[in-house]
Amino acid sequence: MRWSPDARGRLERAAFELFAEQGYSATTVPQITARAGLTTRTFFRYFADKREVIFAGDEIPDLARAAIEAAPAGIDPLDIVVHGLRQVADGRFEGHHDQVGAVRRLVLSEPSLRERDARKRADLTDAVRAAFVARGLDRPESAVIAETTVMLFHLALEAWLTGPAERRMADVVDEQLRMLRAVLGPDRAGS
């Protein structure tokens, strides 16, 4: 068969089923393709390796860059960041609490996946930094905003995953921002 409907989705579902059943390390590409009813060659059309089943298609750095570039001039950088994080939260995470939690547990359980996750964090940081430099912010300020963006995103993600499933992640972004402002607020500067 030359074309299989939803081949990528079938491969992703098969991989996650096998990761849950027998663990990430014990799962092979041939097992994934057999479960999906597809060939190994088809697998490699979509993914470079089994890690990419988890991380492929993660366009968050591109989304962040585009959102920052599209923001009107004169808007406070932190307001741009928070607006973008709320959009990502609603568009990519809302309604997927259990699935995102399962993926996060899998990533944290495997050293090679934690390494890849760290690379994705660095990619996001680089994208945000470059986008703010392109907007005219100086490099040190852009670096602070970029690091804060990634920290806020991951604080919100972890808080959302460990809290009740019915909470909106966008609301958790707001909660984490309030916490960050309280910790770093002007009344703490002299401490």
ROZADREN-551887 format. One line per 2 residues: number of its first residue (from 0); for each residue x, y, z of N, C-alpha, C. Coordinates in pm, whole numbers. Atoms other than C-alpha are relative to their C-alpha. Example, Ala and Ser with C-alpha at 12.3 -4.5 7.8 and 13.67 -1.06 7.14 Angstrom:
<recs>
0	89,-119,0,1230,-450,780,90,120,0; -82,-119,-6,1367,-106,714,-77,109,73 .
</recs>
This chain:
<recs>
0	84,-118,0,0,0,0,89,124,0; -84,-118,12,150,335,-101,-39,111,97 .
2	45,-107,-87,-58,557,122,-87,-60,111; 79,47,-114,-197,487,468,-63,120,69 .
4	64,-113,-66,-456,716,621,52,16,143; -45,-36,-134,-332,891,935,119,-83,46 .
6	-117,81,-35,0,704,928,73,59,119; -72,-65,-111,166,957,1158,-73,-22,132 .
8	79,19,-122,-115,940,1413,1,-145,46; -5,142,-36,-118,560,1402,134,-36,62 .
10	-133,26,-56,257,551,1463,13,60,140; -7,-64,-132,228,796,1752,-79,-79,103 .
12	82,78,-95,-56,600,1915,66,-132,34; -67,129,-24,128,269,1872,121,19,89 .
14	-119,-24,-81,447,415,2017,-38,27,145; 37,-32,-138,276,560,2323,-62,-119,71 .
16	53,123,-61,86,237,2384,114,-90,44; -114,86,-33,411,42,2373,87,60,109 .
18	-77,-65,-107,596,296,2586,-67,-25,135; 74,22,-124,322,258,2848,5,-146,43 .
20	3,144,-31,314,-121,2827,134,-56,42; -127,68,-24,681,-209,2820,116,94,27 .
22	-105,-96,-27,875,112,2876,62,53,-128; -59,-65,115,1052,348,2643,121,-79,-52 .
24	-124,66,42,1389,168,2638,-25,-134,-67; 27,134,54,1237,-172,2563,-76,4,-133 .
26	79,-12,122,1032,-41,2271,91,26,-120; -80,-17,122,1179,-72,1922,-87,58,-112 .
28	72,-53,116,1086,95,1596,-78,-111,-72; 80,106,63,988,-241,1439,-125,-39,79 .
30	119,28,-80,751,-304,1730,-106,107,-21; 94,-111,21,595,39,1682,-70,-16,-135 .
32	60,10,133,544,-15,1311,-91,-122,-12; 86,119,2,406,-365,1361,-134,30,67 .
34	123,-35,-72,154,-233,1615,-87,92,-84; 76,-95,82,55,45,1375,-44,-59,-133 .
36	33,61,128,30,-194,1080,66,71,-117; -72,-74,102,287,6,885,143,-53,-10 .
38	-137,45,18,641,-42,761,98,90,75; -106,-78,-62,964,73,920,36,118,-89 .
40	-28,-109,95,1025,278,608,-99,115,19; 100,-104,-25,700,464,674,33,76,128 .
42	-38,-65,-126,813,532,1031,104,108,-26; -110,-94,22,1131,698,907,-35,113,-97 .
44	49,-116,76,933,921,670,-46,111,94; 55,-96,-95,785,1088,975,94,34,115 .
46	-83,-18,-119,1045,1046,1250,143,-46,-25; -141,39,13,1424,1036,1267,32,-120,89 .
48	-19,110,-93,1410,799,1565,-119,-1,97; 118,11,-87,1173,695,1843,-13,118,96 .
50	11,-121,-83,1260,1004,2052,-87,104,-68; 73,-101,74,1111,1216,1778,-150,-24,-2 .
52	144,23,-16,772,1050,1828,-52,92,110; 37,-84,-113,765,1246,2152,19,148,-31 .
54	-37,-140,18,929,1567,2033,-26,56,-139; 19,-49,137,857,1589,1658,-125,87,-7 .
56	117,-85,20,620,1855,1543,-16,104,108; 9,-98,-106,696,2067,1846,40,135,-56 .
58	-26,-128,64,664,2404,1682,-10,117,97; 15,-107,-98,647,2602,2006,103,111,-21 .
60	-92,-113,27,971,2797,1932,-45,84,-119; 48,-77,116,829,2895,1592,-124,81,35 .
62	120,-74,-43,495,2991,1748,39,119,86; -44,-109,-88,674,3198,2012,60,113,-83 .
64	-65,-101,85,885,3378,1753,-106,78,-79; 104,-66,80,581,3452,1534,-87,91,86 .
66	84,-81,-89,374,3579,1829,71,127,42; -77,-118,-41,650,3812,1942,14,97,-117 .
68	-15,-85,118,708,3942,1590,-132,69,-36; 130,-55,38,333,3998,1538,-57,99,101 .
70	53,-89,-104,280,4190,1862,20,145,-40; -13,-142,35,213,4560,1811,118,65,73 .
72	-110,-74,-60,499,4800,1882,-47,69,128; 30,-73,-122,513,4958,2225,-60,-83,113 .
74	57,86,-105,371,4663,2419,114,-50,89; -98,49,-96,558,4561,2733,39,-145,-33 .
76	-43,136,35,771,4250,2663,-65,-110,85; 62,102,-84,629,4062,2962,-146,-21,-36 .
78	139,16,45,274,4130,2842,-7,-84,-128; -7,81,123,371,3985,2501,19,-146,37 .
80	-30,137,-43,512,3677,2673,-122,-67,60; 115,60,-69,211,3618,2895,-114,-27,-99 .
82	103,22,101,-31,3662,2606,33,-123,-84; -43,116,79,170,3410,2401,-12,-130,77 .
84	10,122,-81,187,3159,2685,-145,-42,20; 142,33,-13,-190,3181,2735,-53,-63,-130 .
86	43,57,129,-243,3116,2363,50,-144,-16; -56,136,9,-11,2813,2371,-74,-93,95 .
88	70,81,-99,-181,2687,2686,-138,-42,-51; 135,31,51,-528,2709,2530,5,-85,-127 .
90	-2,68,129,-428,2587,2186,64,-138,0; -75,126,7,-191,2301,2265,-20,-91,119 .
92	5,81,-121,-257,2183,2619,-141,-23,54; 135,11,-56,-620,2246,2710,-71,-124,-55 .
94	71,121,39,-819,1923,2705,92,-121,-15; -96,110,16,-503,1709,2702,80,-26,128 .
96	-69,11,-129,-412,1702,3072,63,-138,19; -51,135,-25,-376,1324,3101,107,-40,-100 .
98	-98,33,104,-193,1284,2770,131,76,23; -121,-79,-24,51,1567,2845,71,-51,125 .
100	-61,55,-121,106,1424,3194,73,-130,-27; -65,127,32,186,1080,3054,130,24,-78 .
102	-121,-31,77,434,1228,2806,106,60,93; -95,-64,-92,594,1441,3078,65,-103,92 .
104	-57,106,-86,637,1139,3308,99,-84,-79; -89,78,85,791,947,3020,131,75,-22 .
106	-121,-81,24,1035,1230,2942,87,2,125; -77,-7,-123,1138,1259,3306,60,-134,42 .
108	-48,133,-40,1192,883,3335,121,-48,-80; -106,46,89,1450,854,3055,107,108,-19 .
110	-108,-100,17,1791,1029,3051,9,57,-141; -12,-52,136,1799,1057,2670,-116,94,-33 .
112	115,-88,24,1452,1216,2671,15,130,80; -26,-122,-77,1548,1458,2949,100,89,-73 .
114	-99,-75,77,1847,1559,2737,-67,71,-118; 72,-59,114,1622,1618,2435,-93,112,46 .
116	87,-102,-57,1378,1813,2654,81,126,32; -87,-114,-30,1665,2035,2769,36,74,-128 .
118	-31,-63,129,1754,2097,2404,-121,81,-49; 121,-72,41,1391,2197,2333,-17,128,82 .
120	5,-121,-83,1402,2440,2627,97,105,-53; -101,-92,53,1721,2592,2489,-46,59,-133 .
122	50,-50,128,1562,2619,2143,-106,109,21; 103,-99,-30,1264,2805,2291,63,128,53 .
124	-69,-117,-54,1492,3036,2488,66,79,-112; -67,-66,112,1695,3111,2175,-100,72,-91 .
126	101,-60,88,1381,3180,1969,-58,127,62; 57,-117,-67,1235,3419,2227,104,112,6 .
128	-106,-101,-7,1568,3598,2274,17,68,-136; -20,-56,133,1617,3643,1899,-118,87,-43 .
130	118,-78,39,1261,3766,1850,-4,136,70; -1,-128,-70,1297,4034,2117,115,89,-46 .
132	-109,-78,59,1635,4142,1979,-48,62,-131; 53,-51,127,1463,4176,1640,-100,112,22 .
134	95,-107,-33,1201,4397,1810,72,125,50; -76,-117,-43,1482,4629,1925,42,0,145 .
136	-48,7,-138,1537,4519,2285,149,-31,-1; -142,31,-4,1899,4509,2387,20,-147,39 .
138	-27,142,-21,2062,4167,2417,-16,-46,145; 19,48,-139,2082,4147,2799,-147,-5,42 .
140	142,-1,-35,1716,4247,2840,-74,-112,-73; 61,109,76,1616,4003,2566,31,-135,64 .
142	-39,125,-66,1808,3727,2744,-80,-22,128; 78,12,-124,1631,3799,3075,-145,-36,-32 .
144	138,30,39,1290,3800,2907,-12,-143,-50; 5,136,55,1370,3476,2721,10,-104,111 .
146	-15,95,-111,1488,3293,3033,-124,1,89; 121,-12,-82,1187,3423,3228,-118,-68,-70 .
148	107,63,77,952,3308,2950,3,-151,16; -13,146,-7,1084,2953,2953,-23,-49,142 .
150	23,38,-139,1090,2939,3332,-149,6,33; 143,-15,-27,732,3068,3352,-80,-111,-67 .
152	69,108,71,617,2818,3089,13,-132,75; -20,130,-66,771,2522,3271,-55,-3,142 .
154	66,-6,-131,655,2637,3615,-150,-23,-16; 144,16,24,302,2664,3476,-33,-142,-42 .
156	25,137,45,325,2328,3302,2,-98,116; -11,92,-114,441,2147,3615,-114,22,101 .
158	110,-28,-93,183,2323,3835,-132,-50,-56; 124,47,64,-93,2242,3586,-8,-152,7 .
160	1,146,1,8,1876,3564,-17,-60,138; 11,54,-136,27,1831,3941,-126,45,71 .
162	124,-47,-59,-298,2012,4008,-121,-72,-57; 123,61,51,-660,1924,3939,-11,13,-152 .
164	7,5,147,-721,1827,3576,-96,103,-58; 99,-93,55,-1013,2068,3541,50,145,-7 .
166	-53,-137,9,-796,2381,3585,50,28,-140; -54,-42,130,-718,2572,3267,148,34,17 .
168	-142,-32,-10,-347,2593,3200,24,150,-12; -16,-146,12,-388,2959,3097,-18,67,136 .
170	17,-55,-135,-515,3030,3451,123,-30,86; -120,36,-75,-211,2848,3591,117,90,-42 .
172	-102,-96,45,14,3071,3377,-15,129,80; 25,-122,-77,-149,3371,3548,41,-16,146 .
174	-38,27,-140,-102,3213,3894,151,2,17; -146,6,-8,264,3144,3827,62,137,-23 .
176	-49,-136,21,317,3497,3697,-17,83,127; 20,-72,-126,165,3639,4016,104,-42,104 .
178	-100,50,-94,397,3416,4220,138,57,-35; -129,-51,45,698,3524,4014,14,148,34 .
180	-4,-143,-31,610,3891,4055,14,23,151; -11,-14,-146,567,3845,4431,142,-31,47 .
182	-135,38,-40,904,3674,4461,102,104,-44; -97,-94,56,1086,3928,4241,-42,146,11 .
184	52,-135,-8,880,4234,4328,93,99,67; -88,-106,-51,1030,4568,4432,19,-8,151 .
186	-16,9,-145,967,4500,4801,103,-105,41; -100,104,-27,1210,4204,4774,139,42,-43 .
188	-128,-41,59,1486,4399,4600,105,26,108; -96,-30,-106,1648,4508,4927,35,-119,87 .
190	-21,117,-86,1637,4159,5081,136,-62,-22 .
</recs>
